[in-house]
Amino acid sequence: MEVDKLATLVGQAGDDDPLKALYAAAEIRHEAERIEAVQVRRARGRGVPWALIAEALGVSKQAVHKKYGGHPWSKRG
């Protein structure tokens, strides 16, 4: 997603129309999840340990491994 589109969504998330704001918030959440998954995959591909990935995300090693550990790309490193 382009940075400009994300900035637009952030603006819409503060809209006075609660439904418009909720749609924007949902799309922001979806995009954030996608970005997180891409970056976890990149980190694992470069041999970054689960503990450091968990620290960067502010979660436990167990939580991040549970969420991403089952993916084929997660076995590297």
N, CA, C and O atoms as a GROMACS GRO file, in nm:
protein
  308
    1MET      N    1   0.084  -0.117   0.000
    1MET     CA    2   0.000   0.000   0.000
    1MET      C    3   0.090   0.124   0.000
    1MET      O    4   0.194   0.127   0.065
    2GLU      N    5   0.049   0.220  -0.071
    2GLU     CA    6   0.126   0.344  -0.079
    2GLU      C    7   0.113   0.422   0.050
    2GLU      O    8   0.011   0.417   0.118
    3VAL      N    9   0.219   0.496   0.082
    3VAL     CA   10   0.220   0.578   0.203
    3VAL      C   11   0.108   0.681   0.199
    3VAL      O   12   0.045   0.707   0.302
    4ASP      N   13   0.083   0.740   0.083
    4ASP     CA   14  -0.024   0.840   0.071
    4ASP      C   15  -0.160   0.780   0.106
    4ASP      O   16  -0.242   0.845   0.172
    5LYS      N   17  -0.184   0.658   0.061
    5LYS     CA   18  -0.313   0.593   0.090
    5LYS      C   19  -0.325   0.566   0.239
    5LYS      O   20  -0.432   0.584   0.297
    6LEU      N   21  -0.216   0.523   0.301
    6LEU     CA   22  -0.218   0.498   0.444
    6LEU      C   23  -0.245   0.627   0.520
    6LEU      O   24  -0.321   0.627   0.617
    7ALA      N   25  -0.183   0.736   0.478
    7ALA     CA   26  -0.206   0.866   0.542
    7ALA      C   27  -0.354   0.907   0.527
    7ALA      O   28  -0.412   0.961   0.621
    8THR      N   29  -0.412   0.881   0.412
    8THR     CA   30  -0.554   0.912   0.390
    8THR      C   31  -0.641   0.831   0.485
    8THR      O   32  -0.736   0.883   0.543
    9LEU      N   33  -0.609   0.703   0.501
    9LEU     CA   34  -0.686   0.617   0.591
    9LEU      C   35  -0.677   0.666   0.735
    9LEU      O   36  -0.777   0.664   0.808
   10VAL      N   37  -0.559   0.709   0.776
   10VAL     CA   38  -0.543   0.760   0.912
   10VAL      C   39  -0.632   0.883   0.932
   10VAL      O   40  -0.696   0.897   1.036
   11GLY      N   41  -0.637   0.969   0.832
   11GLY     CA   42  -0.726   1.085   0.839
   11GLY      C   43  -0.871   1.044   0.847
   11GLY      O   44  -0.948   1.101   0.924
   12GLN      N   45  -0.910   0.944   0.768
   12GLN     CA   46  -1.049   0.897   0.768
   12GLN      C   47  -1.085   0.830   0.900
   12GLN      O   48  -1.202   0.832   0.941
   13ALA      N   49  -0.987   0.772   0.968
   13ALA     CA   50  -1.013   0.705   1.096
   13ALA      C   51  -1.057   0.805   1.203
   13ALA      O   52  -1.115   0.765   1.304
   14GLY      N   53  -1.031   0.932   1.181
   14GLY     CA   54  -1.075   1.035   1.274
   14GLY      C   55  -1.200   1.108   1.227
   14GLY      O   56  -1.237   1.211   1.283
   15ASP      N   57  -1.265   1.054   1.126
   15ASP     CA   58  -1.384   1.118   1.068
   15ASP      C   59  -1.498   1.125   1.169
   15ASP      O   60  -1.509   1.041   1.259
   16ASP      N   61  -1.583   1.226   1.153
   16ASP     CA   62  -1.701   1.240   1.239
   16ASP      C   63  -1.803   1.129   1.213
   16ASP      O   64  -1.882   1.095   1.301
   17ASP      N   65  -1.801   1.073   1.094
   17ASP     CA   66  -1.891   0.962   1.060
   17ASP      C   67  -1.830   0.834   1.117
   17ASP      O   68  -1.727   0.788   1.067
   18PRO      N   69  -1.892   0.775   1.220
   18PRO     CA   70  -1.831   0.659   1.284
   18PRO      C   71  -1.814   0.539   1.192
   18PRO      O   72  -1.718   0.464   1.206
   19LEU      N   73  -1.905   0.519   1.098
   19LEU     CA   74  -1.890   0.405   1.007
   19LEU      C   75  -1.772   0.426   0.912
   19LEU      O   76  -1.696   0.332   0.887
   20LYS      N   77  -1.757   0.546   0.861
   20LYS     CA   78  -1.642   0.576   0.775
   20LYS      C   79  -1.513   0.556   0.854
   20LYS      O   80  -1.416   0.501   0.802
   21ALA      N   81  -1.511   0.602   0.978
   21ALA     CA   82  -1.393   0.587   1.063
   21ALA      C   83  -1.364   0.439   1.091
   21ALA      O   84  -1.248   0.398   1.092
   22LEU      N   85  -1.469   0.360   1.114
   22LEU     CA   86  -1.449   0.217   1.140
   22LEU      C   87  -1.397   0.143   1.019
   22LEU      O   88  -1.309   0.057   1.032
   23TYR      N   89  -1.449   0.174   0.901
   23TYR     CA   90  -1.396   0.111   0.778
   23TYR      C   91  -1.249   0.144   0.761
   23TYR      O   92  -1.169   0.057   0.725
   24ALA      N   93  -1.213   0.268   0.785
   24ALA     CA   94  -1.073   0.309   0.772
   24ALA      C   95  -0.986   0.237   0.875
   24ALA      O   96  -0.877   0.192   0.844
   25ALA      N   97  -1.036   0.228   0.998
   25ALA     CA   98  -0.959   0.161   1.104
   25ALA      C   99  -0.937   0.014   1.070
   25ALA      O  100  -0.829  -0.040   1.093
   26ALA      N  101  -1.038  -0.050   1.016
   26ALA     CA  102  -1.025  -0.190   0.978
   26ALA      C  103  -0.922  -0.207   0.867
   26ALA      O  104  -0.842  -0.301   0.870
   27GLU      N  105  -0.922  -0.118   0.771
   27GLU     CA  106  -0.825  -0.126   0.662
   27GLU      C  107  -0.683  -0.098   0.712
   27GLU      O  108  -0.587  -0.160   0.666
   28ILE      N  109  -0.669  -0.005   0.805
   28ILE     CA  110  -0.538   0.023   0.865
   28ILE      C  111  -0.488  -0.102   0.938
   28ILE      O  112  -0.371  -0.139   0.924
   29ARG      N  113  -0.576  -0.166   1.015
   29ARG     CA  114  -0.538  -0.286   1.089
   29ARG      C  115  -0.493  -0.397   0.993
   29ARG      O  116  -0.393  -0.464   1.018
   30HIS      N  117  -0.567  -0.415   0.886
   30HIS     CA  118  -0.531  -0.517   0.786
   30HIS      C  119  -0.393  -0.488   0.727
   30HIS      O  120  -0.311  -0.579   0.714
   31GLU      N  121  -0.369  -0.363   0.693
   31GLU     CA  122  -0.241  -0.326   0.634
   31GLU      C  123  -0.128  -0.342   0.734
   31GLU      O  124  -0.018  -0.386   0.698
   32ALA      N  125  -0.152  -0.308   0.859
   32ALA     CA  126  -0.049  -0.324   0.963
   32ALA      C  127  -0.013  -0.472   0.980
   32ALA      O  128   0.104  -0.505   0.995
   33GLU      N  129  -0.112  -0.558   0.978
   33GLU     CA  130  -0.087  -0.703   0.988
   33GLU      C  131  -0.004  -0.753   0.870
   33GLU      O  132   0.088  -0.834   0.887
   34ARG      N  133  -0.036  -0.703   0.751
   34ARG     CA  134   0.039  -0.744   0.633
   34ARG      C  135   0.184  -0.697   0.643
   34ARG      O  136   0.276  -0.774   0.615
   35ILE      N  137   0.204  -0.573   0.682
   35ILE     CA  138   0.339  -0.519   0.695
   35ILE      C  139   0.417  -0.599   0.799
   35ILE      O  140   0.533  -0.633   0.777
   36GLU      N  141   0.354  -0.627   0.912
   36GLU     CA  142   0.421  -0.704   1.017
   36GLU      C  143   0.465  -0.840   0.965
   36GLU      O  144   0.579  -0.881   0.988
   37ALA      N  145   0.377  -0.911   0.896
   37ALA     CA  146   0.411  -1.043   0.844
   37ALA      C  147   0.527  -1.036   0.745
   37ALA      O  148   0.616  -1.121   0.748
   38VAL      N  149   0.526  -0.937   0.659
   38VAL     CA  150   0.634  -0.921   0.561
   38VAL      C  151   0.767  -0.898   0.634
   38VAL      O  152   0.870  -0.956   0.598
   39GLN      N  153   0.765  -0.812   0.736
   39GLN     CA  154   0.888  -0.780   0.805
   39GLN      C  155   0.938  -0.896   0.892
   39GLN      O  156   1.058  -0.915   0.906
   40VAL      N  157   0.847  -0.973   0.950
   40VAL     CA  158   0.887  -1.093   1.024
   40VAL      C  159   0.952  -1.191   0.927
   40VAL      O  160   1.056  -1.249   0.958
   41ARG      N  161   0.892  -1.210   0.810
   41ARG     CA  162   0.950  -1.300   0.710
   41ARG      C  163   1.089  -1.253   0.669
   41ARG      O  164   1.180  -1.334   0.657
   42ARG      N  165   1.105  -1.123   0.646
   42ARG     CA  166   1.236  -1.069   0.608
   42ARG      C  167   1.338  -1.089   0.720
   42ARG      O  168   1.452  -1.126   0.695
   43ALA      N  169   1.296  -1.064   0.842
   43ALA     CA  170   1.386  -1.081   0.956
   43ALA      C  171   1.430  -1.226   0.970
   43ALA      O  172   1.548  -1.254   0.988
   44ARG      N  173   1.336  -1.318   0.961
   44ARG     CA  174   1.371  -1.461   0.972
   44ARG      C  175   1.462  -1.502   0.857
   44ARG      O  176   1.554  -1.580   0.875
   45GLY      N  177   1.435  -1.449   0.739
   45GLY     CA  178   1.519  -1.480   0.623
   45GLY      C  179   1.662  -1.434   0.641
   45GLY      O  180   1.754  -1.489   0.580
   46ARG      N  181   1.681  -1.334   0.725
   46ARG     CA  182   1.816  -1.282   0.754
   46ARG      C  183   1.873  -1.342   0.881
   46ARG      O  184   1.979  -1.299   0.928
   47GLY      N  185   1.804  -1.440   0.936
   47GLY     CA  186   1.856  -1.510   1.053
   47GLY      C  187   1.831  -1.442   1.186
   47GLY      O  188   1.894  -1.477   1.286
   48VAL      N  189   1.742  -1.345   1.191
   48VAL     CA  190   1.711  -1.278   1.317
   48VAL      C  191   1.637  -1.375   1.408
   48VAL      O  192   1.538  -1.436   1.366
   49PRO      N  193   1.683  -1.392   1.532
   49PRO     CA  194   1.617  -1.486   1.624
   49PRO      C  195   1.477  -1.439   1.664
   49PRO      O  196   1.446  -1.320   1.664
   50TRP      N  197   1.393  -1.537   1.696
   50TRP     CA  198   1.256  -1.507   1.738
   50TRP      C  199   1.253  -1.411   1.856
   50TRP      O  200   1.166  -1.324   1.862
   51ALA      N  201   1.348  -1.424   1.949
   51ALA     CA  202   1.349  -1.338   2.067
   51ALA      C  203   1.364  -1.191   2.030
   51ALA      O  204   1.299  -1.105   2.090
   52LEU      N  205   1.447  -1.160   1.932
   52LEU     CA  206   1.464  -1.021   1.890
   52LEU      C  207   1.343  -0.969   1.814
   52LEU      O  208   1.306  -0.852   1.826
   53ILE      N  209   1.282  -1.056   1.734
   53ILE     CA  210   1.160  -1.017   1.662
   53ILE      C  211   1.050  -0.987   1.764
   53ILE      O  212   0.979  -0.888   1.752
   54ALA      N  213   1.037  -1.074   1.864
   54ALA     CA  214   0.936  -1.053   1.969
   54ALA      C  215   0.960  -0.923   2.042
   54ALA      O  216   0.865  -0.849   2.070
   55GLU      N  217   1.084  -0.894   2.074
   55GLU     CA  218   1.116  -0.769   2.143
   55GLU      C  219   1.076  -0.648   2.059
   55GLU      O  220   1.019  -0.552   2.111
   56ALA      N  221   1.106  -0.653   1.930
   56ALA     CA  222   1.071  -0.542   1.841
   56ALA      C  223   0.920  -0.521   1.834
   56ALA      O  224   0.873  -0.408   1.818
   57LEU      N  225   0.844  -0.628   1.844
   57LEU     CA  226   0.698  -0.621   1.835
   57LEU      C  227   0.632  -0.597   1.971
   57LEU      O  228   0.512  -0.572   1.979
   58GLY      N  229   0.711  -0.605   2.078
   58GLY     CA  230   0.655  -0.583   2.211
   58GLY      C  231   0.569  -0.697   2.261
   58GLY      O  232   0.474  -0.677   2.338
   59VAL      N  233   0.603  -0.818   2.217
   59VAL     CA  234   0.530  -0.937   2.260
   59VAL      C  235   0.630  -1.042   2.307
   59VAL      O  236   0.751  -1.023   2.294
   60SER      N  237   0.580  -1.152   2.361
   60SER     CA  238   0.668  -1.260   2.405
   60SER      C  239   0.719  -1.339   2.284
   60SER      O  240   0.659  -1.338   2.177
   61LYS      N  241   0.830  -1.408   2.306
   61LYS     CA  242   0.884  -1.494   2.201
   61LYS      C  243   0.780  -1.601   2.165
   61LYS      O  244   0.763  -1.635   2.048
   62GLN      N  245   0.712  -1.653   2.266
   62GLN     CA  246   0.611  -1.756   2.243
   62GLN      C  247   0.496  -1.702   2.157
   62GLN      O  248   0.446  -1.773   2.069
   63ALA      N  249   0.456  -1.578   2.182
   63ALA     CA  250   0.345  -1.521   2.105
   63ALA      C  251   0.381  -1.504   1.959
   63ALA      O  252   0.302  -1.539   1.870
   64VAL      N  253   0.500  -1.452   1.932
   64VAL     CA  254   0.539  -1.430   1.793
   64VAL      C  255   0.564  -1.564   1.722
   64VAL      O  256   0.532  -1.579   1.604
   65HIS      N  257   0.620  -1.659   1.795
   65HIS     CA  258   0.643  -1.790   1.733
   65HIS      C  259   0.511  -1.860   1.706
   65HIS      O  260   0.498  -1.928   1.604
   66LYS      N  261   0.414  -1.845   1.795
   66LYS     CA  262   0.282  -1.906   1.774
   66LYS      C  263   0.214  -1.846   1.650
   66LYS      O  264   0.153  -1.918   1.571
   67LYS      N  265   0.227  -1.714   1.636
   67LYS     CA  266   0.162  -1.646   1.524
   67LYS      C  267   0.228  -1.676   1.390
   67LYS      O  268   0.160  -1.695   1.290
   68TYR      N  269   0.361  -1.681   1.388
   68TYR     CA  270   0.433  -1.693   1.261
   68TYR      C  271   0.516  -1.821   1.246
   68TYR      O  272   0.566  -1.849   1.138
   69GLY      N  273   0.530  -1.897   1.353
   69GLY     CA  274   0.618  -2.014   1.351
   69GLY      C  275   0.575  -2.126   1.259
   69GLY      O  276   0.658  -2.210   1.222
   70GLY      N  277   0.448  -2.132   1.222
   70GLY     CA  278   0.400  -2.239   1.137
   70GLY      C  279   0.419  -2.215   0.988
   70GLY      O  280   0.393  -2.304   0.907
   71HIS      N  281   0.464  -2.095   0.952
   71HIS     CA  282   0.484  -2.064   0.811
   71HIS      C  283   0.612  -2.132   0.759
   71HIS      O  284   0.710  -2.140   0.833
   72PRO      N  285   0.611  -2.179   0.636
   72PRO     CA  286   0.729  -2.246   0.581
   72PRO      C  287   0.856  -2.161   0.589
   72PRO      O  288   0.964  -2.214   0.613
   73TRP      N  289   0.844  -2.031   0.570
   73TRP     CA  290   0.961  -1.944   0.572
   73TRP      C  291   1.014  -1.924   0.713
   73TRP      O  292   1.124  -1.872   0.729
   74SER      N  293   0.938  -1.962   0.816
   74SER     CA  294   0.978  -1.936   0.954
   74SER      C  295   1.086  -2.032   1.003
   74SER      O  296   1.146  -2.009   1.108
   75LYS      N  297   1.112  -2.136   0.929
   75LYS     CA  298   1.208  -2.238   0.974
   75LYS      C  299   1.353  -2.198   0.953
   75LYS      O  300   1.443  -2.262   1.006
   76ARG      N  301   1.375  -2.093   0.875
   76ARG     CA  302   1.513  -2.050   0.847
   76ARG      C  303   1.578  -1.999   0.974
   76ARG      O  304   1.511  -1.950   1.065
   77GLY      N  305   1.709  -2.011   0.977
   77GLY     CA  306   1.786  -1.949   1.085
   77GLY      C  307   1.786  -2.020   1.211
   77GLY      O  308   1.848  -1.975   1.307
   0.00000   0.00000   0.00000
